[in-house]
């Protein structure tokens, strides 16, 4: 399909642009190893991430008011430490240090080059469940060349609520049909498409590690399907 009237592009960040699992596992190992605590860093990262959707669901369903993702991450860390019998071995300063691992997630190898190419032709912005402060930290850490940092915080809600996509498109000054949502997650794209946005699926088959069983293939009628962000830029002639 031709890119038509697309003027702006919104990007999921965790998993699509940055490799959260590798970054979290790296920092978990760096924290616990010098303290002579044997922790499976990959398993810890997976367990911490597993609390992500359930914690946001309370906000989405109205059982809790909006709070920035950093707060949910810290609460989810408490649950994960309990599960690994580590609660009594990590003090408040340690919890704060561990939580900042989410500020230091490495971009996928193609991300900076792909985003840079796309930015030459389109306005590019985040549409993440992460806060503006968290997106800023990731941008500075990984050299991500965003034009704007949008998503959950400006909508005061979390994806896949339609208001997050619509508020982000409106903040760019574009109609929903003039904006393309880019993600490695079919459910994200399904919600964006239902809100009237164009869609592009990017393959990230190792986001959840070597045993990943979800989002290995596009499952919807997305406008574009790409191997990575550089490939997407090529398809869009950016």
Backbone torsions as a table, in degrees:
resi	resn	phi	psi	omega
1	UNK	NA	140.3	178.3
2	UNK	-70.9	153.4	-178.8
3	UNK	-74.3	-14.8	169.9
4	UNK	54.7	-122.5	-171.4
5	UNK	-93.8	14.7	-178.7
6	UNK	-62.1	126.1	178.8
7	UNK	-115.4	-27.7	-178.3
8	UNK	-134.3	156.9	179.4
9	UNK	-130.0	132.4	175.9
10	UNK	-110.2	142.4	-174.3
11	UNK	-126.2	129.3	160.7
12	UNK	-62.9	149.4	-175.7
13	UNK	-111.1	-57.4	-177.5
14	UNK	-66.0	111.6	179.2
15	UNK	97.3	-34.0	-179.7
16	UNK	-89.4	-46.2	-178.0
17	UNK	-104.8	-36.1	179.0
18	UNK	-120.4	152.9	-178.0
19	UNK	-94.5	86.7	-174.9
20	UNK	-63.5	-38.7	-174.3
21	UNK	-65.2	-45.3	179.8
22	UNK	-65.3	-41.5	-178.9
23	UNK	-66.3	-44.1	-179.8
24	UNK	-67.0	-45.6	180.0
25	UNK	-60.9	-39.4	178.3
26	UNK	-60.0	-48.0	-176.7
27	UNK	-73.8	-32.5	175.4
28	UNK	-62.7	-46.5	178.6
29	UNK	-62.3	-40.6	-178.8
30	UNK	-66.1	-28.6	179.5
31	UNK	-80.2	-47.3	-171.6
32	UNK	-82.6	-34.2	-175.6
33	UNK	-58.3	-45.9	179.7
34	UNK	-66.8	-14.6	-179.5
35	UNK	-98.1	10.3	177.6
36	UNK	57.3	39.1	175.6
37	UNK	-111.2	120.0	-178.8
38	UNK	-80.8	109.8	-179.0
39	UNK	-132.1	131.2	173.3
40	UNK	-75.8	101.0	-171.6
41	UNK	-63.8	-37.8	178.4
42	UNK	-65.7	-43.9	179.2
43	UNK	-64.4	-38.5	178.4
44	UNK	-63.9	-44.2	178.6
45	UNK	-60.7	-43.9	179.7
46	UNK	-63.9	-41.5	-178.8
47	UNK	-67.5	-39.9	178.3
48	UNK	-63.5	-46.2	179.9
49	UNK	-65.3	-29.8	-178.7
50	UNK	-63.6	-21.1	178.1
51	UNK	-84.4	-6.7	-172.3
52	UNK	-61.0	-59.1	-178.0
53	UNK	-65.3	-46.0	178.8
54	UNK	-57.7	-37.4	-179.1
55	UNK	-69.4	-36.5	178.5
56	UNK	-74.0	-27.5	-176.9
57	UNK	-61.4	-32.8	178.1
58	UNK	-62.3	-35.3	177.1
59	UNK	-73.5	-43.9	-177.3
60	UNK	-62.5	-36.4	-177.0
61	UNK	-87.4	-0.9	176.5
62	UNK	86.5	7.1	178.8
63	UNK	-77.0	-13.5	-179.7
64	UNK	-148.3	141.9	175.7
65	UNK	-69.6	163.8	-179.3
66	UNK	-63.1	134.0	169.2
67	UNK	-132.6	149.5	179.2
68	UNK	-60.6	153.0	-175.9
69	UNK	-60.9	-29.3	178.9
70	UNK	-57.3	-36.6	179.1
71	UNK	-68.3	-43.2	177.5
72	UNK	-64.2	-41.4	177.7
73	UNK	-58.7	-41.8	-179.4
74	UNK	-67.2	-42.0	176.4
75	UNK	-63.8	-39.8	178.7
76	UNK	-68.2	-31.0	175.2
77	UNK	-62.4	-41.1	178.1
78	UNK	-57.6	-45.0	179.2
79	UNK	-62.2	-42.0	-177.4
80	UNK	-69.0	-41.7	177.0
81	UNK	-60.3	-41.4	176.9
82	UNK	-59.6	-44.6	-177.3
83	UNK	-63.7	-28.3	-179.5
84	UNK	-100.4	11.7	-180.0
85	UNK	55.3	42.9	-176.4
86	UNK	-119.3	1.6	-174.5
87	UNK	-56.4	-42.7	-177.8
88	UNK	-78.1	-1.7	-176.7
89	UNK	-109.8	1.2	179.6
90	UNK	-128.3	115.1	-179.0
91	UNK	-81.3	-178.0	-176.2
92	UNK	-61.5	-40.7	178.4
93	UNK	-63.8	-37.6	178.1
94	UNK	-66.5	-39.0	177.0
95	UNK	-63.1	-42.3	178.2
96	UNK	-62.7	-42.3	179.3
97	UNK	-63.6	-46.4	179.3
98	UNK	-61.8	-40.7	-177.5
99	UNK	-63.8	-27.3	179.3
100	UNK	-73.8	-4.4	173.7
101	UNK	-58.0	-30.5	-179.9
102	UNK	-69.2	-14.1	176.3
103	UNK	-85.2	-8.4	-171.5
104	UNK	-125.6	42.6	-179.1
105	UNK	-85.6	129.3	-176.2
106	UNK	-74.2	139.5	173.2
107	UNK	-65.3	151.4	168.9
108	UNK	-62.0	154.8	-174.2
109	UNK	-55.9	-28.8	-177.5
110	UNK	-91.6	-9.5	-166.6
111	UNK	-63.5	-50.8	-175.5
112	UNK	-64.8	-45.2	179.9
113	UNK	-64.2	-42.9	-179.7
114	UNK	-64.5	-45.9	179.4
115	UNK	-64.2	-39.3	179.6
116	UNK	-62.0	-42.2	178.0
117	UNK	-64.8	-44.4	-179.2
118	UNK	-66.0	-35.9	-179.0
119	UNK	-64.2	-25.4	179.8
120	UNK	-66.0	-20.8	-176.4
121	UNK	-119.1	-28.1	-175.1
122	UNK	-127.5	154.3	167.2
123	UNK	-73.3	131.6	-177.4
124	UNK	-123.0	138.3	-177.8
125	UNK	-149.6	159.2	174.0
126	UNK	-75.6	150.3	164.7
127	UNK	-136.1	76.6	-170.3
128	UNK	-116.4	158.2	170.2
129	UNK	-77.1	-9.9	176.0
130	UNK	-73.4	152.1	178.4
131	UNK	-70.4	168.5	176.7
132	UNK	-61.8	-41.8	179.5
133	UNK	-62.2	-40.5	179.5
134	UNK	-67.9	-41.7	177.9
135	UNK	-65.0	-36.5	177.3
136	UNK	-64.2	-43.6	178.7
137	UNK	-61.1	-43.7	179.6
138	UNK	-66.2	-38.8	179.2
139	UNK	-63.3	-43.9	-179.1
140	UNK	-70.6	-36.4	-179.8
141	UNK	-67.7	-43.8	-172.9
142	UNK	-103.0	1.0	-179.8
143	UNK	69.0	37.1	-178.1
144	UNK	-83.6	123.6	-168.0
145	UNK	-90.5	51.3	-176.7
146	UNK	-64.8	148.7	168.9
147	UNK	-84.3	-30.1	-178.8
148	UNK	-154.6	156.5	179.2
149	UNK	-115.2	105.7	-173.1
150	UNK	-125.6	-177.4	177.7
151	UNK	124.9	-137.8	-169.3
152	UNK	-58.6	-42.6	-172.7
153	UNK	-64.5	-39.8	-179.1
154	UNK	-72.8	-24.2	178.5
155	UNK	-92.2	-13.9	-176.4
156	UNK	56.8	38.6	177.6
157	UNK	-157.9	-179.4	-177.9
158	UNK	-123.4	143.7	170.6
159	UNK	-56.2	147.7	9.0
160	UNK	-95.3	30.7	174.7
161	UNK	-62.3	133.9	-174.5
162	UNK	-59.8	-29.4	-179.3
163	UNK	-60.7	-26.8	180.0
164	UNK	-67.4	-43.9	179.3
165	UNK	-69.2	-42.9	-177.0
166	UNK	-67.9	-41.1	178.2
167	UNK	-64.9	-37.9	-179.7
168	UNK	-68.4	-43.1	177.3
169	UNK	-62.5	-44.1	-179.2
170	UNK	-63.8	-37.9	179.3
171	UNK	-64.4	-27.1	176.4
172	UNK	-79.0	-14.0	-178.6
173	UNK	87.9	18.0	-176.4
174	UNK	-119.3	153.9	171.2
175	UNK	-72.6	154.9	-179.2
176	UNK	-52.5	-40.0	-178.1
177	UNK	-71.8	-9.1	176.7
178	UNK	-94.2	2.7	-175.8
179	UNK	-121.2	137.8	176.6
180	UNK	-109.9	126.4	174.5
181	UNK	-89.0	129.4	-179.0
182	UNK	-114.2	125.5	-177.8
183	UNK	-156.9	158.7	174.9
184	UNK	-96.8	8.1	-173.8
185	UNK	-123.2	122.6	-176.9
186	UNK	-62.9	-36.2	-178.9
187	UNK	-67.4	-34.5	176.4
188	UNK	-62.7	-46.5	-178.9
189	UNK	-68.5	-36.0	178.2
190	UNK	-61.1	-43.2	179.3
191	UNK	-67.0	-41.9	179.8
192	UNK	-64.7	-42.6	179.0
193	UNK	-62.6	-40.7	178.6
194	UNK	-64.2	-26.3	178.1
195	UNK	-85.6	-1.0	175.4
196	UNK	101.1	5.6	-179.6
197	UNK	-86.7	157.5	168.9
198	UNK	-76.6	165.3	-171.7
199	UNK	-140.7	148.2	174.3
200	UNK	-141.8	126.0	177.9
201	UNK	-95.9	131.4	177.8
202	UNK	-117.2	127.2	-179.2
203	UNK	-69.8	125.1	170.5
204	UNK	-135.0	73.0	-170.8
205	UNK	-72.7	-5.7	178.3
206	UNK	-119.1	16.4	179.8
207	UNK	-53.4	-42.5	-178.6
208	UNK	-98.7	18.1	179.0
209	UNK	96.5	-178.4	-174.0
210	UNK	-66.1	-18.9	-179.0
211	UNK	-100.1	19.4	-178.3
212	UNK	-55.4	135.7	-178.1
213	UNK	-122.9	-1.0	-178.2
214	UNK	-120.2	154.5	176.2
215	UNK	55.1	34.2	176.9
216	UNK	-79.2	-21.7	179.5
217	UNK	-141.7	155.5	173.5
218	UNK	-67.1	138.4	-179.0
219	UNK	-116.7	3.4	179.4
220	UNK	-127.5	176.7	179.2
221	UNK	-87.6	70.1	-178.1
222	UNK	-78.8	154.6	-177.6
223	UNK	-68.1	-36.3	179.9
224	UNK	-138.3	148.1	172.8
225	UNK	-130.1	126.1	-174.0
226	UNK	-132.9	151.3	177.4
227	UNK	-70.9	-33.1	178.3
228	UNK	-164.2	-174.1	-175.9
229	UNK	-73.8	-29.2	174.9
230	UNK	-66.3	-41.7	177.2
231	UNK	-63.6	-40.3	177.9
232	UNK	-61.9	-42.9	177.9
233	UNK	-60.6	-39.2	178.4
234	UNK	-63.7	-44.0	-179.3
235	UNK	-63.1	-32.4	179.7
236	UNK	-91.0	3.9	-178.9
237	UNK	57.3	34.8	179.6
238	UNK	-89.8	NA	NA
